[in-house]
Amino acid sequence: MTATTVAASRPQSNKQSLWRRFVKGRGLSYCVLAVIGVFWIFPFLWMALGSLKTQREILAKPPKLLPEHASLANFAKWFGELNFGTYFTNSMVVAVITVLGNMVLCSMVGYALAKMDFAGKNILFGAVMVTLMVPSVATFVPLFVIISNMGLANSYAALILPFLCQPIGVFLMRQFISGALMEAARVDGAGELRIFFQIVLPQCGPPLATLSILTFLSSWNNFLWPLVAAQTEEKYTLPVALSLYSTGQNATNYSVLLAGAVLVVTPILLLFVFLQRYFIQGVAGTGIK
């Protein structure tokens, strides 16, 4: 073999070895995830850019990604004509109280099911698991009848009480607390309340963060129940207002609709960005119990 042949074959072998290392490593996985990420992000990008367009630009054919003349007029309409502050306050009050209620009540129920012995414990936990399979729509009529008979219709209580302790939160906390160590406290004579508040809760940071994200997401995006329970504009939440006030006299105003969607999505994204580390730890920790 001549020197020229050896020199020509060496770059080709180097390219093959680089490709093999790329395939054997994480390069291929990163490329696949990057492509999936682009497809996942594109609808949000379209929503954000569409909120800066006019109705004419959105309906133009062929459609364009970038706005010709970016404007904040759609957001100004929400803050001016459509009384965004009232809807945002309603959604925030309902979501925050619902999250706090689930964090306290689901933790208590999860602790009782995980660490306390009482008659019917397994039956109660089985009932909690069964409720996870019941569609929420199936309970709308009974819930509305109960709320109406209690005289709570069209109030914050009507929007909050039915979701103050959800089965998924009980299951999540029960699974995590099952692995918590507290025998030393029992030997020292600590009571159940002291064990719960001083030993169990400090260990429950990740699952509580996971529960808060899931509960906030569910409450913030809830549409059907606020539409039924909130009977006046003063109690409308953002999703209800978004559906009712994005329609004009003849057609849907897509530019205003997209601006409202941006306002609805932004708090959820910010919450997940700040708590994503705890969310991942909570999901992983619950899965290995």
Secondary structure, 3 states (H helix, E strand, C coil): CCHHHHHHHHHHHHHHHHHHHHHHCCHHHHHHHHHHHHHHHHHHHHHHHHCCCCHHHHCCCCCCCCCCCCCCHHHHHHHHCCCHHHHHHHHHHHHHHHHHHHHHHHHHHHHHHHHCCCCCHHHHHHHHHHHCCCCHHHHHHHHHHHHHHCCCCCCHHHHHHHHCCCHHHHHHHHHHHCCCCCHHHHHCCCCHHHHHHHHHHHHCHHHHHHHHHHHHHHHHHCCHHHHHHCCCHHHCCHHHHHHHCCECCCCECHHHHHHHHHHHHHHHHHHHHHHHHHHHHHHHHHHCC
